[in-house]
Amino acid sequence: MKSVVQITGLMVPLIALLLGCQGGGADSGKAGSAQPKQEATQPTAPTGDSYSVRGKVVAADTDRGELTVRHETIHNFIGPTGAAEEMHTMEMTFPVVDAVDLSAFEAGSAVRFTLVVNWQARKTAVITELEGLPAETELDFSGGH
């Protein structure tokens, strides 16, 4: 039995050494590491819970990179407590990522957008995608404030 314990005791350092040789060890991320570093100036996409939302544009501010929209109810919205709830229809202003071009949208345009919500982020809710919908699209604003 003693020899099994000794062999098992050797396996842990051996596995750690093998993982270290494949870039997953204690040296990962340190200077001289083979892993690429992300440039500080490179923008990163927001992360968090993602929702596909429809609404009507109230205003598009290209200078500020913000879209004010009256949106339909968002079902199964994860609130700040982590519980699923409904975000009722309301008018809100959201920042948009640089890749979203607001110049094609004016007040009254029906749109579908992707809203990413991260309660720990500086900008809690951000629009990451935006597309126009046909003018005849019927939107449901009945569940709102």
N, C-alpha and C positions, 0 to 999 in steps of 0.2 A: 504494500500500500504506500510505503514511503516513496518509492520510485515514481509512482503515478503523480503524487503531490509535487515532487521535484520537477517532473516533466511539465506538468501544468503550470507551475511557477515560472518556467522558462518560456512558455508559450506567450504569455502576456507581453513581455518585452520584445519578443521576436515579432509579434503582430504589430506592435507599435512601431518598430523599426521598419517593417515592410510598408506600412502606411505612410511613414515619414518619407520614404524614398519615392512615393507616388504623389507627393504634393499635398498630402492631407495631414502631415505631422505638425509638430510644434513650431517649425520654421515657416509655415505658410503665412504669407502676408508680410514677412519681414524683408528688409533690404536684401537684395541678391536673390530673392525668391523667383521662381520661374513663372509665377502667376502675374498676368498683366494688371496694371493699376489703372483705375478709372481717373481721367482728368477731372480736376475740380470744376472746370468751366463747362463740362459736358452736361447738358440737362438730363435729368432722370425722370422717367414717367412716374406720375403719382401712383401710389399703391393703396389698396384698401378695398372696401366693398364696392362693387360696380353695379350700376342700375341703368337699364335702358328706359328712358323717359321721353314722353311726348308732351309738347306744349306749344304755346303761341308766343312769339317774340314780342316783348313790350318795348325793348330798346337794345341796341347793339352799340357798345362803346369801344371802337377800335383803338382809341388812344390809351385807354385803361386796360384793355383786354378783358372786358366783362360783358356778360350777356344777362339782361333782365328778361325773365320769362315767366309766364303763368303756366304752371305745369299741372298735368293730371295727377291723381292720387298715385303715390308710389307704394305698392303693396309689399309687405315683408321687408320694410326698411329697417335696418339694424340701427337702433338709437344708441346714444352715448352709454347706456347701461349694458348694452350687448343684447337687449331683448328685441325681438321682431315686433314691429308696430306698423301702422300706416302713417305715411306723411301725406296729410290731406292736401288737396288742391290749394295752391297759393301762389302769389307772385314773389319771386326771389331773384336776387342778383348773384351770379356765380362768376368767379374768375375762369378763364379758359387757358389751356396750354398754348404755347406759341404756335404750334402746328395748326391750330384751328383758325381759319380765315373768316372773320366776322363780316367782311365787306359785302358779301353777297346776301346778307340778311337784313331785313328792315322790319319795322313794327307791323305786326299782323301776320308775318310769315309763320306757317305751321312747320314745326321742326321735330326731329327725334334727336336726342343727344345721350351720350354716355356720361353719367355722373359718377365720379369716384369719390367715396367718402372715407376719410381716415380721421378718427376723433383725436389722434395724437399729433397730427400734422399742424403746421402753422396755418396753412390754408385747408380748412377742414373738408370742404366740398369743392371739387374742380371738374369742369367740363373738359373731357379729353377727346371727344368726337362730336361732330355736329353735322347733320344733313337736313336738307329741306324736304318737306313732304308736299304732295300735290295740294293745290289751293283748296280743293273740295274735301280734304280730309276732315272728318268730323271728330272733334275732340270732346272729351267728357270732363267738364269742370263742375259736376254736380256734388262731388264729395269734398267741398272745400270751405274755406274761411273767407 
